[in-house]
Amino acid sequence: MNPSDLRREYKAAALDEDSVDANPVAQFRLWFEQACSADLVEPNAMSLSTVDSEGRPNIRTVLLKAYDDRGFVFYTNYTGNKAEEISQNTNVALLFPWLPLERQVKILGRAEKVSTAESMKYFLSRPHGSRLGAWVSNQSKVISGRKVLEMKLEEIKRKFADGEIPLPDFWGGYRVVPRLIEFWQGRESRLHDRIQFEQTNDDQWSVSRLAP
Ligand SMILES: Cc1cc2nc3c(=O)[nH]c(=O)nc-3n(C[C@H](O)[C@H](O)[C@H](O)COP(=O)(O)O)c2cc1C
């Protein structure tokens, strides 16, 4: 298939300054609920972009696990590449590609670790296998083969055979505190709607429409 032959008009919906919620987190909630109701695969999947110490970007998918006016939370290993990059530069970007709804949401902000209590609460809510998995994976490190993971899993199972699986001290959440949130709704003839919220100095949100 030639990618230049792939073409589709976006006609599903519109977004304008009058109908958008004045609070971008409330607007996010509306679209997130619609993404969940539309049965999208992993509606909470988002691309997370970081930069390394030399300003080179990196990207990967993570899962949104909580959000409110304070920001957008995901969980990960605190020793992997993304954590290393965040420790050097807290500026990150998130992107939700809700393509069947002809929508994307972009969030720019600063990543900060959530409290241990918050990570603990989430960790204990995870299924048994996921809790074991957090202990097994030395995230982002080169390993000689899958066997390494399987052997480590057996070791960890033996170690915690008699009780609860505790929160590893190298695992937890980050909250992305937003300074900019953009809602993109596809429209006909590529004249898409882009409504951008930007944080002002007095903690308010200023709203603008951007050209597509
Ligand atoms: C659908 C999907 C969901 C994912 N969710 C997470 C997640 O919530 N946390 C995480 O650490 N990695 C998650 N991953 C794996 C990451 O994309 C990535 O491979 C991993 O975090 C290592 O990234 P890093 O080496 O840049 O630190 C997910 C991958 C996919 C495809």
The ligand as an ORCA input file, in Angstrom:
! r2SCAN-3c Opt
* xyz 0 1
  C       0.219     -0.116     25.339
  C       1.495      0.051     26.125
  C       1.434      0.447     27.444
  C       2.596      0.615     28.187
  N       2.500      1.077     29.470
  C       3.626      1.292     30.186
  C       3.559      1.896     31.480
  O       2.483      2.279     31.987
  N       4.716      2.055     32.166
  C       5.937      1.682     31.643
  O       6.947      1.852     32.315
  N       6.026      1.152     30.408
  C       4.914      0.958     29.659
  N       5.000      0.450     28.388
  C       6.340      0.110     27.862
  C       7.025      1.410     27.395
  O       6.487      1.823     26.154
  C       8.553      1.274     27.299
  O       8.918      0.204     26.455
  C       9.182      1.057     28.668
  O       8.576      1.858     29.663
  C      10.676      1.376     28.642
  O      10.859      2.718     28.265
  P      12.227      3.490     28.507
  O      13.325      2.526     28.169
  O      12.186      4.660     27.587
  O      12.274      3.903     29.963
  C       3.863      0.317     27.606
  C       3.914     -0.052     26.258
  C       2.758     -0.165     25.532
  C       2.850     -0.522     24.068
*
